[in-house]
Amino acid sequence: MSLVPEFDAGAMYLALDTSGPVGSVAVSSGAEVLARGVLRRPAEHASGLVPAIAAVLDDCGVDRSELCGLVVGEGPGSFTGVRVAAATAKGLSLALDLPLWAISSLGAAALAIDSGALRYALFDARAERIYGACYRVGPAGVETLRPPHAGELREVLAGDVPAGSVFVGEAAEKHRVVIEGFGFEVVTTGMDTSLADGLVRYLGLHPDTPPIQDVGGWEPRYVRASSAERLWPT
C-alpha cells in the first residue's frame, strides 16, 4: 500500500466512528467537514454504516476514487460498535488502497465540541463504569493529560482530575447529576454530535500523525477486556 507521509489539508478524507450510541460518518477536505451522516440507533450501526458512507459521499459529490485516506475511531466504547467501524475501515483501506489513520474515539469526543481548554471525555461502560480520557486543547494541538482508561465513575471523579476540566461525551450527560455533585461542569453536546468531525479535527491539529503501517494486522483499542474474555481468562 502506498502511504502518504502526513495528513494533507487539501485532500479528501472519509472518517467514521461507531464506538457509542450515536455513530457518525464525515467527508472532509483536510479538517474541514463537507458532509456528515449520523446513525442514531446502535442496533443499526452494522447494517447502516456502509449505506451511510455512500450517502455522505453522494451528498458532497465525492467519488471513492477521490479519497486520499480514511480515519477511524479506534475506541474505546461499545465492543461491537468499535469492531464495526474498525472492520469497515480496514476493508475499505485494503480494497481502495488508501492509508488509514486510527484516532482515539475519546479524543474525537473532546474535539467534537468547542468548550474550554481542558476536556474530560467520558463514554458509558454500563452501570457506573466509564471509559475516560482528559485532554488540553489549544491552537497548537491536543495534549493528552490522562490517557484512555476504564474505571468506576466516582473513583475517577475523586481522583486526579485536572483543575478546570469540563466533562463531555455521552456518559458525562448520562451521569450529569453525579458529576455536578463533585463540583465539575458538564457540557451538553446533543444527540447529533459527530465524533467523525472530531477525528479529522484531531488530524488537522496533528497532520504528522502516521497512518497505520499494517492495516491487515491492526486491532482497535478496547482499553479493557470484553465480557467474554473476562469470563474465560487465559
C-alpha positions in Angstrom: 0.0 0.0 0.0 1.3 3.5 -0.8 1.2 5.5 2.4 1.2 9.3 2.5 3.7 10.9 4.9 1.1 13.1 6.7 -2.5 14.3 6.7 -3.0 16.8 3.8 -5.0 19.9 4.4 -6.2 20.0 0.8 -7.1 16.3 0.3 -10.4 14.4 0.7 -10.9 12.0 3.6 -13.6 9.8 4.9 -14.0 9.5 8.7 -16.1 7.0 10.6 -16.9 6.1 14.3 -19.4 3.8 15.8 -17.9 3.5 19.3 -21.0 4.8 21.1 -24.8 5.0 20.9 -24.6 7.5 18.0 -22.4 6.6 15.0 -21.1 9.1 12.6 -19.6 9.4 9.1 -18.0 12.5 7.6 -16.3 13.5 4.3 -13.7 16.3 4.7 -11.3 18.4 2.8 -8.4 18.2 5.2 -10.1 19.1 8.6 -13.0 20.9 7.0 -16.1 18.7 7.1 -18.0 18.9 3.8 -20.8 16.5 4.7 -21.8 14.2 7.6 -24.2 11.5 8.5 -25.4 10.3 11.9 -26.5 6.8 12.9 -28.8 7.2 15.9 -29.6 3.5 16.7 -26.7 1.3 17.8 -28.6 -1.8 16.5 -28.3 -0.4 13.0 -24.6 0.5 13.1 -23.6 -2.8 11.4 -26.2 -2.7 8.7 -26.3 1.1 8.3 -22.7 2.2 8.2 -21.9 1.3 4.6 -25.1 2.9 3.2 -24.4 6.0 5.4 -20.9 6.2 3.8 -22.4 6.0 0.3 -25.0 8.7 1.2 -22.4 11.1 2.6 -20.1 10.7 -0.4 -23.1 11.3 -2.7 -24.2 14.4 -0.6 -21.0 16.2 -1.3 -20.4 14.8 -4.8 -17.2 13.0 -3.9 -16.4 9.7 -5.6 -14.5 7.0 -3.7 -11.7 7.4 -6.2 -11.2 11.0 -5.0 -10.5 9.9 -1.4 -6.9 10.2 -0.2 -7.3 8.4 3.1 -9.6 7.1 5.9 -9.8 8.0 9.6 -11.5 5.6 12.1 -12.2 5.9 15.8 -10.1 3.2 17.5 -12.2 3.0 20.6 -12.8 2.5 23.5 -16.5 2.1 23.6 -19.1 -0.5 22.7 -17.1 -3.6 21.7 -19.5 -4.4 18.9 -19.6 -0.8 17.7 -15.8 -0.4 17.8 -15.4 -3.6 15.8 -18.0 -2.5 13.2 -16.1 0.7 12.4 -12.7 -1.0 12.5 -13.7 -3.8 10.2 -15.4 -1.4 7.7 -12.4 1.0 7.7 -9.9 -1.9 7.3 -11.9 -3.3 4.4 -12.2 0.0 2.6 -8.5 0.8 3.2 -7.4 -2.5 1.7 -9.9 -2.5 -1.2 -9.3 1.1 -2.2 -5.5 1.1 -1.4 -5.9 4.0 1.0 -3.9 4.9 4.1 -5.8 4.5 7.3 -5.4 6.6 10.5 -6.7 5.4 13.9 -7.6 8.1 16.4 -8.9 7.7 20.0 -12.7 7.9 20.0 -12.4 9.8 23.3 -10.1 12.3 21.7 -12.6 12.7 18.9 -15.3 13.4 21.5 -13.1 16.1 23.1 -12.7 17.8 19.7 -16.3 17.3 18.6 -17.2 20.3 20.8 -15.7 23.7 21.4 -15.9 24.4 25.1 -12.9 25.1 27.4 -9.3 24.2 27.1 -9.4 21.1 29.4 -11.9 18.5 28.3 -12.5 15.2 30.1 -14.3 12.9 27.7 -16.5 10.0 29.2 -18.1 7.1 27.5 -20.5 4.7 29.1 -19.3 1.2 30.1 -22.5 0.2 31.8 -23.7 0.8 35.4 -21.4 3.5 36.8 -18.4 2.3 34.9 -16.9 4.6 32.3 -14.2 4.9 29.8 -12.4 8.3 30.1 -9.5 10.5 28.9 -8.6 14.1 29.6 -7.1 16.5 27.0 -5.8 20.0 26.8 -7.0 21.5 23.5 -5.5 24.7 22.0 -4.4 26.2 18.7 -1.1 24.4 18.9 -2.7 21.0 19.2 -4.0 18.4 21.7 -2.1 17.3 24.8 -3.2 14.1 26.5 -3.3 14.7 30.3 -4.9 11.4 31.2 -4.8 8.6 28.6 -7.8 6.4 27.8 -8.7 4.4 30.9 -11.6 2.4 32.3 -13.0 2.7 35.9 -15.7 3.5 38.3 -17.2 6.9 37.8 -17.0 8.0 41.4 -13.4 6.8 41.7 -12.4 8.8 38.6 -14.1 11.9 39.9 -12.5 11.6 43.3 -9.1 11.1 41.7 -6.7 13.2 39.7 -9.0 15.4 37.6 -7.1 18.4 36.2 -8.4 21.7 37.7 -10.7 23.5 35.3 -11.8 20.4 33.4 -15.2 20.2 31.8 -16.8 16.9 31.1 -18.0 15.9 27.7 -19.4 12.8 26.0 -22.5 10.7 26.2 -21.6 9.3 29.7 -21.0 12.8 31.0 -24.5 13.7 30.1 -25.9 10.4 31.4 -24.2 10.9 34.8 -24.6 14.7 34.9 -26.1 14.8 38.5 -23.2 12.8 40.0 -20.5 14.8 38.1 -22.0 18.1 39.0 -22.3 16.9 42.6 -18.5 16.6 42.6 -18.3 20.2 41.5 -17.5 19.8 37.8 -19.2 21.2 34.7 -20.9 19.0 32.1 -21.1 20.3 28.6 -24.3 19.4 26.7 -23.3 18.1 23.3 -26.6 16.8 21.9 -27.5 13.5 20.2 -26.2 14.6 16.7 -22.7 15.4 17.9 -20.4 13.8 15.3 -17.3 12.1 16.5 -16.3 11.7 12.8 -15.8 15.5 12.8 -13.6 15.2 15.9 -11.4 12.6 14.2 -10.5 14.9 11.3 -10.1 17.9 13.6 -7.5 15.9 15.5 -5.5 15.2 12.4 -5.9 18.8 11.3 -4.1 19.8 14.5 -1.6 16.9 14.2 -1.0 16.3 10.5 2.2 14.4 11.1 0.3 11.6 12.9 1.4 8.5 11.0 -1.1 6.2 9.4 -1.3 2.5 10.4 1.6 0.6 8.9 0.0 -2.9 8.9 -3.7 -2.3 8.2 -4.5 -6.1 8.0 -3.0 -6.8 11.4 -4.3 -3.7 13.2 -6.8 -4.0 16.0 -8.7 -1.3 17.8 -8.0 -0.3 21.4 -10.7 -1.6 23.7 -8.9 -0.5 26.9 -10.4 -3.4 28.9 -11.2 -7.0 28.2 -14.6 -7.9 26.7 -17.1 -9.6 29.0 -16.4 -13.0 27.2 -12.7 -12.6 27.8 -13.3 -11.8 31.5 -15.4 -14.9 31.9 -12.9 -17.1 30.1 -9.4 -16.0 31.3 -6.4 -17.4 29.6 
